[in-house]
Structure formats: C-alpha cells, structure tokens
Amino acid sequence: MRLFPRRAVGTDPNEIATHAVMHSEGGRIAAVISAIALVFSAYSLWETSLKQADVSVYVTGVVSYGRDTSDSTDVQPLGGFEVLAVPITLANGGARDAPILGLQLDVTNPKSGLTARFEATYTADAAYFANTGAKRPKTPFSALVIAGRSAWTGTVLFYPVSYSNAKALTPVTKVAAFSEELRKKYAGEMGGSSSISILREKRPDLPEFAELDAFGAKVLNRNDLVEVTLKLLSPVPSGWLDRALGTPVPPTKLSLEMPNVSAQRLDSDLVRLRSAAAGS
C-alpha cells in the first residue's frame, strides 16, 4: 500500500497544458545540450586531427652572404658559388603534418638586371660561422616533415642552380679553356704576354670580352641591393580534402643590401647583409 500515492494528472485543461509545456521544455534543453556537446566534439576532432597543415614562415634580418670555392674546378663557377645563409623558422599551426620538399630563393638585382634561382642545399650550425673558407662544416639539406602544432628552426644555405645568364655557372675549367683560345687567337696583339688584361687594354671592343665577363657574373656584389623571394616547395595534394581545404604558403619577400666589401674578403669570410625591407 502506497503511503504517498502518485498524484495523477487531473483532467483539468490548465494542468494538462502545464505538464505538456514542462515536458516539452525539458526535451528542448536536452537537445540543445546535446547539440552543443556535438559541436565541441567536432571542433576538438578538427583541431586535434583533421585540420590541414598551416605553415607560417619567419625569416630574421640576420642573412649572411659568402662564396664557396671548396668544390673542384670542374664544378664550381668562376669566383665560386654564391651562398646565402638564411635563418628560417617554419611553424605548423595545423593538426596534420606538413611535408616540405624544398626551399627556393629567387633573387633579382635591379641594377645589373641579373636574376638567379637558389635552392636549399645545406643546413649549418654555429660551427659554420666560427670557421673560415673550405673548413666550414655543413649538412646536406633534406626534405622536412613538420608535425602538427610544432615548428622547425635552422640556418639554411642556399646555392645557385640557375641564372638568367646561364654562362654565370660555367665551370672554371671551361672558362680557362675559353681564355686560352683568346690567347691563341690574338697572340699578335698580346705581344707574347699571357695576361688577358693586356689584350683588353689594346682591344676593349672585342665581343669575346662580353662572354668572358658573363662567366664571372654574380647576382650580388659590393653596394648592391637585391630583391629576394622565399618559396616553400610542397607535394601536390593527393586527395579531394587536401585540394579543397589546403592553402598554399605565401612567399616571403626581403630586400637585402651588400655593404662595401671587397671580393677578396668574400672568398674566405661571410658578410652580413643589411635588411632594407621585409614583408610577405
């Protein structure tokens, strides 16, 4: 026998309506709570697992320049390879890994009109800057995989792979052979001398000198200002989700200026470039 029997809902219309409203409100509140929980779960899943890689590039103003003459004369161009040492931080704000196949620098010298493309070839640590000449230690650059919510920091050494004037990458041995042909061709004008400068003084209008000068062309010389664009090379998107949601990393632009230093200093030392402007 119930001591406190359940109170049955009466037949009064007002009471029935009140009960129905209370039941309906409780259902709506539960539905809203469930919807909010679902939204937060979906957001958490997106942020922790599904969000596409989102890479940001940061370049400090401490960019150094030098010329690497450590390779054999069958490989290196006249005056050595131009080298740009660039401290770079790559931060991935997404949840998925960000593969970076390579880094590329496009350099333009407005004064000379010469342009060059550099690629990440080595990475370097503090020992690279403490040593001189061919003794500078460096590690071959390899593709990077930046995990989600993490960053990579390093100093990247960029070497030229092409110039707008392709002769600028001609190996020293071929330049020497070209010079020897000049000596033979104009032996009479040189009066028995082996110095090309003697021939240049006597016949400065010779067309061969334009080609000879191109062999030693550099995109950056003393007091030059160059425009630099840094680009990241990433794999082609493999799926529809990557194509729909992935966004390319915008290029980073710099303006760098060479101080008034001699070419001889660049053979054994690194020079810090002045950052005239920076942006992206």
Buried (B, 14 or more C-beta within 10 A) or exposed (E): EEEEEEEEEEEEEEEEEEEEEEEEEEEEEEEEEEEEEEEEEEEEEEEEEEBBBBBBBEBEEEBBBBBBBEBEBEEBBBBBBBBBBBBBEBBBBBBBEBBBEBBBBBBBBEEBEBBBBBBBBBBBEEEBEEEEEEEBEBEEBEEBEBBBBEBBEBBBBBBBEEBBBEBBBBBBEBBEEBBEEBBEEBEEEBEEEEEBEBBBEEEEEBEBBEBBEBBBBBBBBEEBBBBBBBBBBBEEBEEEEBEEBBEEBEBBBBBBBBEEBEEEEBBEEBBBBEBEEBEB
